[in-house]
Amino acid sequence: MTTSINMKKFEDLLKDLPEDKQALAANLFEELKFMKETMAELKQLVQEQGTIQTFTQGQTSYPRENPALAAYNKTLGKYNQTYKQLMEVLPKDDEKEQKDELLDFIG
């Protein structure tokens, strides 16, 4: 699954950053794309399998949280942290406009 991220817009944002921050911003952005794709796959698994599954060990069965849901929730937290880090790297003078653009093409 691929995301609908406009790389040209992101490259334009990178050009406005000081050279020492460009690599960090690019790495954070790549991680965000990967996490977004991963969360989409995990979300689909949860929708197909449900949030609770029956786990059997030996002759005993019990309900447990779907491991895909646990992974989704963990990835979501990391996604939010990475997004915040990326926002901190972007220049502050056009902060609102850049955040809006970034949200548009990440989403």
GIQUI-V150876 format. One record per backbone hydrogen bond with DSSP energy under -1.0 kcal/mol. NH is the residue of the N-H (numbers start at 1). CO is the residue of the C=O. E is the energy in kcal/mol with one decimal. If there is no record, write none. Layout:
nh = (NH,NH)
co = (CO,CO)
e = (E,E)
This chain:
nh = (5,7,10,11,12,13,14,15,17,21,25,26,27,28,29,30,31,32,33,34,35,36,37,38,39,40,41,42,43,44,45,46,47,48,49,50,53,55,57,60,62,64,66,70,71,72,73,74,75,76,77,78,79,80,81,82,83,84,85,86,87,88,89,90,95,98,99,100,101,102,103,104,105,106,107)
co = (3,5,6,7,8,9,10,11,14,18,21,22,23,24,25,26,27,28,29,30,31,32,33,34,35,36,37,38,39,40,41,42,43,44,45,46,64,62,60,57,55,53,51,66,67,68,69,70,71,72,73,74,75,76,77,78,79,80,81,82,83,84,85,86,92,94,95,96,97,98,99,100,101,102,103)
e = (-1.0,-1.1,-1.6,-2.9,-2.0,-1.9,-2.4,-1.7,-1.6,-1.9,-2.4,-2.5,-2.5,-2.6,-2.4,-2.3,-2.2,-2.3,-2.3,-2.3,-2.8,-2.5,-2.2,-2.6,-2.9,-1.8,-1.8,-2.6,-2.7,-1.9,-2.0,-2.4,-2.5,-2.1,-2.9,-2.8,-3.1,-3.3,-3.1,-2.0,-2.5,-2.7,-3.0,-1.8,-2.4,-2.3,-2.6,-2.1,-2.6,-2.6,-1.7,-1.9,-2.7,-2.3,-2.0,-2.6,-2.6,-2.1,-2.1,-2.4,-2.4,-1.8,-1.2,-1.5,-1.5,-2.9,-2.6,-2.4,-2.4,-2.9,-2.9,-2.3,-2.0,-2.1,-2.3)
